[in-house]
Amino acid sequence: MKPTYEQDGFEIHSGFRIRRTNAKKGFKYQVDLGTRSGKHVRKQFSAKSDAEQFARDSRIEAMNHKVEVHAFTDRQREDAVEALKILEKHGVDLRCAAHYYDRHHQAIDSNNGVKFLVAEFLGIQKERYEKGTFSFDSYKNTKLYNGNFANQFGNMAVDTIRPNDLDAWFDIKTNGWTTRSSYYRYLSTFFNWCIKNKRGGVVENPIKECTPIPEGKKPTKIYTPQEVQKIINSAVEWAGEVTPRIVEDKTPIITYMVLGFWLGIRPDEILRLSWDDIDLEVGEVLVSDEAVKTGDSRYVTIPENAKEWLMKYRGKGMVFPHSKERRRSWRDKVMEKAEIKHLQDGARHSYATYGIALNGIDDTMENMGHNVTRTLLKHYKGLAKNRKEQANKYFDIRPIAGKIIPMQKSA
């Protein structure tokens, strides 16, 4: 007896098994095409008639293939046999090898070639950096990771890049999840740019289908109130030290620390702030759209302890009138003096954690410039739990009465 959907759950049509499965509305019909290129291929339909027609069409296609095979010359048969022997040790068949060759030998130009599109993308990011709308670190990393990608896949058409290609490369290129995560981040911006600007025929970001990064590997790290107290004290002491043959005002590093630790302002945003943006009478700082990372200006409330610091070291002009390299150098010297390890984004993470514990998520979100609470909830809410006592200490770190470093003019 022939198998039936009712009795056996499947039927045979044109030599192919069609399995019927339950669906929310009626049934689904799945045509089993067998193994092709090492993969089990199945095609699913909502209508039984569509599945059976597909089986008939597949049968005709298979018969045509057999006719073509019979028409092979002796030389073509010999080539096929030899190719199969070569591929056997790799566990792939001729169809798989042919598809691989085709993908890696597409005709490429400035419209679809990886090396051309990456160069165009990086040129745009360079313009953003030169205009001051893209930070040095972001531009440097974008150039590094996308440059490595172009070196590996430059001669391929961008729309032929598959998640398994990237995963295989990441397995060789990276030693851990941190580096792999960085590749995901910076390559995603490139593929998203291709999609948005309709370049190279890219319709989906292949990074989204790569091996997912395990969650919870590295929790967000913050400074304790005691560590922050030590850091800011070290900044005051270091700013007051005299360097032989150099007369230089180093108090901006104190202001930089204050704005980072107690207002949660991003490092690059601080570099674009002037003292005119700081209103100590009203108690807020304007982070303008020219300075902000997201392009949306915001007002940040100044806590009472931070107001005391800013009043004590108030200046004129730019808040930190030096380069990013000078900022990094001064910060490292302060951390070395405090004997505390620098944490990436540690000041902002600390502000967010203690801010949520003391003032709640809404006010903290508004001050930090986040448009959605998901980011804050993911990174900081768990840390903020049970830290209200620490938060009170954190926002009560104040300058020592009477101790002030006089500002000097650079020689």
C-alpha positions as CSV (number, residue, x, y, z in Angstrom):
1,M,0.0,0.0,0.0
2,K,1.1,3.5,-0.8
3,P,1.8,5.7,2.2
4,T,-0.9,8.4,2.9
5,Y,-0.9,11.7,4.8
6,E,-3.7,10.4,7.0
7,Q,-2.1,7.0,7.9
8,D,1.6,7.6,7.6
9,G,2.0,11.4,7.7
10,F,3.7,11.5,4.3
11,E,3.2,10.6,0.6
12,I,5.5,9.9,-2.3
13,H,5.1,12.2,-5.3
14,S,7.4,12.1,-8.4
15,G,9.9,10.2,-6.4
16,F,10.1,12.7,-3.5
17,R,8.7,12.2,0.0
18,I,6.3,14.9,1.1
19,R,5.7,15.0,4.8
20,R,2.6,16.7,6.3
21,T,3.1,18.5,9.6
22,N,0.6,20.3,11.9
23,A,0.5,24.1,11.7
24,K,-1.5,26.8,13.5
25,K,-3.9,26.9,10.7
26,G,-4.2,23.5,9.0
27,F,-1.1,21.7,7.7
28,K,2.3,22.4,6.2
29,Y,3.8,20.2,3.5
30,Q,7.6,19.6,3.4
31,V,9.3,18.2,0.2
32,D,12.4,16.2,1.0
33,L,15.0,16.7,-1.8
34,G,17.6,14.6,-0.2
35,T,21.3,15.5,0.3
36,R,22.8,18.1,-1.9
37,S,26.3,19.6,-1.5
38,G,26.6,17.8,1.9
39,K,23.4,19.4,3.2
40,H,19.9,17.9,3.6
41,V,17.6,20.0,1.6
42,R,13.9,20.4,2.3
43,K,11.3,22.8,1.0
44,Q,8.1,23.7,2.8
45,F,4.7,24.8,1.5
46,S,1.4,25.8,3.0
47,A,-0.7,24.2,0.2
48,K,-0.5,20.5,-0.7
49,S,-0.9,21.3,-4.4
50,D,2.1,23.6,-4.4
51,A,4.3,21.0,-2.7
52,E,3.2,18.3,-5.2
53,Q,3.8,20.7,-8.2
54,F,7.3,21.5,-6.8
55,A,8.0,17.7,-6.5
56,R,7.0,17.3,-10.2
57,D,9.2,20.2,-11.3
58,S,12.2,18.9,-9.3
59,R,11.7,15.5,-11.0
60,I,11.9,17.1,-14.4
61,E,15.0,19.1,-13.4
62,A,16.6,15.9,-12.1
63,M,15.9,14.1,-15.4
64,N,17.3,17.0,-17.4
65,H,20.5,16.8,-15.3
66,K,20.8,13.1,-16.1
67,V,20.5,13.8,-19.8
68,E,23.2,16.4,-19.5
69,V,25.4,13.9,-17.6
70,H,24.9,11.3,-20.4
71,A,26.1,13.9,-22.9
72,F,29.4,14.4,-21.1
73,T,32.5,13.8,-23.2
74,D,35.1,11.3,-22.1
75,R,37.4,14.1,-21.1
76,Q,34.6,15.7,-18.9
77,R,34.0,12.4,-17.2
78,E,37.7,12.0,-16.5
79,D,37.9,15.5,-15.1
80,A,34.9,14.8,-12.8
81,V,36.5,11.6,-11.5
82,E,39.8,13.2,-10.8
83,A,38.2,16.3,-9.2
84,L,36.1,14.0,-6.9
85,K,39.3,12.2,-5.7
86,I,41.0,15.5,-4.9
87,L,37.9,16.8,-3.0
88,E,37.3,13.5,-1.1
89,K,39.8,14.3,1.6
90,H,38.1,17.7,2.2
91,G,34.7,16.1,2.5
92,V,33.1,18.3,-0.2
93,D,31.6,17.4,-3.6
94,L,31.9,19.0,-7.0
95,R,28.8,21.2,-6.7
96,C,30.1,22.7,-3.4
97,A,33.6,23.3,-4.9
98,A,32.1,24.9,-8.0
99,H,29.9,27.3,-5.9
100,Y,33.0,28.2,-3.8
101,Y,35.0,29.0,-6.9
102,D,32.2,31.0,-8.4
103,R,31.8,33.1,-5.3
104,H,35.5,33.8,-5.0
105,H,36.0,34.8,-8.7
106,Q,33.2,37.2,-9.3
107,A,34.0,40.1,-11.5
108,I,34.4,43.0,-9.1
109,D,34.6,46.8,-9.4
110,S,33.9,49.9,-7.4
111,N,30.2,49.0,-7.2
112,N,30.6,45.6,-5.5
113,G,34.2,44.7,-4.6
114,V,35.0,44.5,-0.9
115,K,38.3,46.4,-1.3
116,F,36.7,49.2,-3.2
117,L,33.7,49.6,-0.9
118,V,35.8,49.4,2.3
119,A,38.0,52.2,0.9
120,E,35.0,54.3,0.2
121,F,33.5,53.7,3.6
122,L,36.8,54.5,5.4
123,G,37.0,57.7,3.3
124,I,33.7,58.8,4.7
125,Q,34.7,58.0,8.3
126,K,38.0,60.0,7.8
127,E,35.9,63.0,6.7
128,R,33.8,62.6,9.9
129,Y,37.0,62.5,12.0
130,E,38.5,65.5,10.4
131,K,35.3,67.5,11.0
132,G,35.4,66.5,14.7
133,T,32.2,64.4,14.6
134,F,34.0,61.1,14.9
135,S,36.4,60.4,17.7
136,F,40.0,59.4,17.1
137,D,39.7,56.1,18.8
138,S,36.6,55.2,16.9
139,Y,38.2,56.1,13.6
140,K,41.4,54.3,14.4
141,N,39.5,51.1,15.3
142,T,37.1,51.4,12.3
143,K,40.2,51.7,10.0
144,L,42.0,48.8,11.7
145,Y,39.2,46.1,11.7
146,N,37.8,47.0,8.3
147,G,41.3,47.2,6.9
148,N,42.0,43.7,8.1
149,F,38.7,42.5,6.6
150,A,39.6,44.1,3.2
151,N,43.0,42.5,3.2
152,Q,41.3,39.0,3.6
153,F,38.2,39.4,1.4
154,G,39.2,42.3,-0.8
155,N,38.9,40.4,-4.1
156,M,35.4,39.1,-3.4
157,A,32.1,40.7,-4.3
158,V,30.6,42.0,-1.0
159,D,27.3,40.3,-1.5
160,T,28.9,36.9,-1.6
161,I,30.4,37.1,1.9
162,R,28.6,34.5,4.1
163,P,28.5,34.2,7.9
164,N,30.4,30.9,7.8
165,D,33.2,32.6,5.8
166,L,33.5,35.2,8.5
167,D,33.3,32.7,11.3
168,A,36.1,30.6,9.8
169,W,38.3,33.7,9.5
170,F,37.4,34.9,13.0
171,D,38.4,31.5,14.4
172,I,41.9,32.0,13.0
173,K,42.2,35.7,13.4
174,T,41.0,36.2,17.0
175,N,42.1,34.6,20.3
176,G,39.1,35.5,22.4
177,W,35.6,36.9,22.5
178,T,36.8,40.4,23.2
179,T,38.6,40.8,19.9
180,R,35.9,38.9,18.1
181,S,33.3,41.2,19.5
182,S,35.3,44.2,18.3
183,Y,35.3,42.7,14.8
184,Y,31.5,42.2,15.0
185,R,31.0,45.8,16.0
186,Y,33.2,47.5,13.4
187,L,32.3,45.2,10.5
188,S,28.6,45.6,11.3
189,T,28.9,49.4,10.7
190,F,30.4,48.7,7.2
191,F,27.7,46.1,6.2
192,N,24.9,48.4,7.6
193,W,26.4,51.2,5.5
194,C,26.2,49.1,2.4
195,I,22.6,48.2,3.1
196,K,21.6,51.8,3.9
197,N,23.3,53.2,0.8
198,K,22.3,50.2,-1.5
199,R,25.9,49.4,-2.2
200,G,27.1,46.1,-3.6
201,G,23.7,44.4,-3.5
202,V,24.0,43.7,0.2
203,V,20.5,43.1,1.7
204,E,21.4,41.4,5.0
205,N,24.2,42.0,7.5
206,P,26.1,38.6,7.7
207,I,27.5,39.5,11.1
208,K,24.1,39.0,12.6
209,E,24.3,35.3,11.7
210,C,27.9,34.7,13.0
211,T,28.5,32.8,16.1
212,P,26.9,34.8,19.0
213,I,29.1,36.3,21.7
214,P,28.4,34.6,25.0
215,E,26.8,37.0,27.5
216,G,28.1,37.7,30.9
217,K,31.7,36.9,30.2
218,K,33.0,40.2,31.4
219,P,30.9,42.3,33.8
220,T,31.0,46.0,33.7
221,K,33.7,47.3,36.1
222,I,33.4,50.5,38.2
223,Y,35.5,52.3,40.7
224,T,34.7,52.3,44.4
225,P,34.1,55.6,46.2
226,Q,37.5,55.1,48.0
227,E,39.3,54.7,44.7
228,V,37.7,57.8,43.2
229,Q,38.7,59.7,46.3
230,K,42.3,58.6,45.8
231,I,42.2,59.4,42.1
232,I,40.9,62.9,42.5
233,N,43.4,63.6,45.3
234,S,46.2,62.3,43.2
235,A,45.0,64.6,40.3
236,V,45.2,67.6,42.7
237,E,48.6,66.7,43.9
238,W,50.0,65.9,40.4
239,A,48.6,69.2,39.0
240,G,50.4,71.1,41.8
241,E,53.8,69.4,41.1
242,V,56.4,71.6,39.5
243,T,58.1,70.2,36.4
244,P,61.7,71.5,35.9
245,R,62.0,74.1,33.1
246,I,58.3,73.8,32.3
247,V,55.6,76.2,33.5
248,E,52.3,74.7,32.7
249,D,48.7,74.8,34.0
250,K,47.8,71.2,34.7
251,T,44.5,71.9,36.6
252,P,42.4,71.0,33.5
253,I,43.0,67.4,34.4
254,I,41.1,68.0,37.7
255,T,38.1,69.4,35.8
256,Y,38.3,66.6,33.3
257,M,38.1,64.0,36.2
258,V,35.2,65.9,37.9
259,L,33.1,66.1,34.7
260,G,33.7,62.4,34.0
261,F,33.1,61.0,37.5
262,W,30.2,63.1,38.7
263,L,28.4,64.2,35.6
264,G,29.0,61.1,33.4
265,I,30.1,63.2,30.4
266,R,32.0,61.2,27.7
267,P,35.8,61.9,27.4
268,D,35.5,63.2,23.9
269,E,32.6,65.4,24.8
270,I,34.6,67.0,27.6
271,L,37.3,68.0,25.1
272,R,34.7,69.9,23.1
273,L,33.3,71.8,26.2
274,S,34.1,75.4,27.0
275,W,33.6,77.1,30.4
276,D,30.8,79.1,28.8
277,D,28.9,75.8,28.6
278,I,29.1,75.4,32.4
279,D,26.5,77.4,34.3
280,L,27.4,77.1,38.0
281,E,24.6,79.4,39.1
282,V,21.8,77.3,37.5
283,G,23.7,74.1,38.2
284,E,23.9,72.5,34.7
285,V,26.3,71.9,31.8
286,L,25.2,72.3,28.2
287,V,26.6,69.5,26.1
288,S,25.8,70.9,22.6
289,D,25.0,69.0,19.5
290,E,28.5,69.8,18.2
291,A,30.1,68.1,21.2
292,V,27.7,65.2,21.8
293,K,28.3,61.6,20.4
294,T,24.7,61.1,19.3
295,G,24.3,64.5,17.8
296,D,21.5,65.5,20.2
297,S,22.3,68.3,22.7
298,R,21.5,67.8,26.4
299,Y,21.7,69.5,29.8
300,V,23.5,67.7,32.6
301,T,22.7,68.5,36.2
302,I,25.7,69.4,38.3
303,P,25.7,67.5,41.7
304,E,26.6,69.7,44.7
305,N,30.0,68.1,45.3
306,A,30.9,68.6,41.6
307,K,29.8,72.2,41.8
308,E,32.3,72.8,44.6
309,W,35.1,71.3,42.5
310,L,34.2,73.3,39.4
311,M,33.9,76.6,41.4
312,K,37.4,76.0,42.9
313,Y,39.1,75.3,39.5
314,R,37.0,77.5,37.2
315,G,38.8,78.8,34.2
316,K,38.2,80.4,30.8
317,G,38.1,79.1,27.3
318,M,38.1,75.4,26.6
319,V,37.6,73.1,29.7
320,F,40.5,70.9,28.6
321,P,42.5,73.0,26.0
322,H,44.8,70.1,25.0
323,S,44.9,67.2,22.6
324,K,43.6,63.7,23.2
325,E,47.2,62.5,23.4
326,R,47.9,65.0,26.2
327,R,44.7,64.0,28.0
328,R,45.7,60.3,27.8
329,S,49.2,61.1,29.1
330,W,48.0,63.2,32.0
331,R,45.3,60.7,33.0
332,D,47.9,57.9,33.0
333,K,50.2,59.8,35.2
334,V,47.4,60.5,37.7
335,M,46.4,56.9,37.7
336,E,50.0,55.8,38.2
337,K,50.3,58.2,41.1
338,A,47.1,56.9,42.7
339,E,48.3,53.3,42.1
340,I,44.9,52.4,40.6
341,K,44.4,50.6,37.3
342,H,42.6,52.6,34.6
343,L,39.2,51.1,33.6
344,Q,38.0,51.7,30.1
345,D,35.0,54.1,30.5
346,G,35.3,53.5,34.2
347,A,34.3,57.1,35.2
348,R,31.1,56.9,33.1
349,H,30.2,53.4,34.3
350,S,30.8,54.5,37.9
351,Y,28.6,57.6,37.4
352,A,25.8,55.5,35.9
353,T,25.9,52.9,38.6
354,Y,25.9,55.2,41.6
355,G,23.5,57.6,39.8
356,I,20.9,55.0,39.3
357,A,21.3,53.8,42.9
358,L,20.8,57.4,44.3
359,N,18.6,59.2,41.7
360,G,16.9,56.5,39.7
361,I,17.2,55.5,36.1
362,D,15.2,58.3,34.4
363,D,17.3,61.2,35.7
364,T,20.5,59.2,35.1
365,M,19.5,58.3,31.6
366,E,18.7,62.0,30.8
367,N,22.1,63.2,32.1
368,M,24.0,60.5,30.2
369,G,22.3,61.2,26.9
370,H,20.8,57.7,26.4
371,N,17.6,57.7,24.3
372,V,16.4,54.3,25.6
373,T,16.7,52.6,28.9
374,R,17.8,49.3,27.5
375,T,21.4,50.2,27.5
376,L,21.4,51.4,31.1
377,L,19.4,48.4,32.3
378,K,21.8,46.0,30.6
379,H,25.0,47.5,31.9
380,Y,24.2,49.2,35.2
381,K,21.0,48.2,36.9
382,G,22.3,45.0,38.4
383,L,25.4,46.9,39.6
384,A,23.3,49.6,41.2
385,K,21.3,47.2,43.3
386,N,22.2,47.6,47.0
387,R,24.7,50.4,46.4
388,K,22.8,53.4,47.8
389,E,25.2,53.7,50.7
390,Q,28.2,53.7,48.4
391,A,26.4,56.2,46.1
392,N,26.0,58.6,49.0
393,K,29.7,58.4,49.7
394,Y,30.5,58.7,45.9
395,F,28.6,62.0,45.5
396,D,30.0,63.4,48.7
397,I,33.6,63.5,47.6
398,R,34.5,67.2,47.9
399,P,37.7,69.3,47.7
400,I,39.7,69.9,50.8
401,A,38.8,73.3,52.3
402,G,41.5,75.9,51.6
403,K,43.5,73.6,49.2
404,I,43.6,75.0,45.7
405,I,46.2,74.8,42.9
406,P,46.7,78.2,41.4
407,M,46.4,78.2,37.6
408,Q,49.5,79.3,35.7
409,K,50.0,80.4,32.2
410,S,52.0,78.2,29.9
411,A,55.4,79.7,29.0
